[in-house]
Amino acid sequence: MAQTSDAGHADLTGDNLLREQVAACTLLLNDLKIMAYSGHVSARLPGRDAYLIQPFDQPRSGLRPEHLLICDYDGKVISGPSNVRAPAEVYLHGEILRSRPDVNAIAHFHHDITNVFTLVEDTPLLPLKNHAVRWASGIPVHADPSHVANSELGRAVAKTLGPHHAMQIRAHGQIITAESVPALLVDSVHFVENGEAMYHAAAIGRVKALTDADMAAFQRDFKRVPHVSKLWRYYVEGGVKSGLLPKDWVLE
């Protein structure tokens, strides 16, 4: 369990892997232009009603494991560097984690092209690319574009998400959920790829979404665990080679 020291810094014992994964995921999403100057990645701490998330003022482009806060599901900071505050939308993460025990990691970002589909009538974001079968159950749109700045708004977002693995907030951004931080990175990449594909396809002509038969055929042979591992290693290795990620971070 992480504790706050006299200096206000957390004892990272036991949290190192998750801290480094959250920092790496954030840096990679920022480098991929998926998460810009705002947005956040969170990860549930096993065995605790608490999670890791970055501070409000910390630039996404320079996040490090030691910067991360530990917050409870009510948005209270339990542990972390002194003189910092949690992001305004900490309640988004806490209420989803509270309501979805299957979710261990959440990303919230603001990808403009993908969010365009919340701004037009009768053109929802649909699964077009094969890996979009992850969202075969649906991609709900939360009608309230407000920042999720309190528990009531967080509960409303969690209700809109329901059992699904992703959602959009109208005129605002996206929420992706996954079973692990590596899976969260992979799903975030695929979600944006699918949004961009639909944007470009709609500019050419009538969009053809994946059919139920298409999705069933893909899922028969798809192995999520090795796929996540392959792509996580791909992005991490690229990040290490470019100097974005420190070589000494243990990310698996």
Secondary structure, DSSP 8 states (H G I E B T S, - for coil): ---B-TTS-B--TTTHHHHHHHHHHHHHHHHTTSS-SS-EEEEE-TTSSEEEE--SSS-GGG--GGG-EEEETTS-EEE-STT----TTHHHHHHHHHH-TT--EEEEE--HHHHGGGSSTT------SGGGGGGTT---EES--S---SHHHHHHHHHHHTT-SEEEETTTEEEEEESSHHHHHHHHHHHHHHHHHHHHHHHHS------HHHHHHHHHH--HHHHHHHHHHHHHHHHHHHTSS-TT----
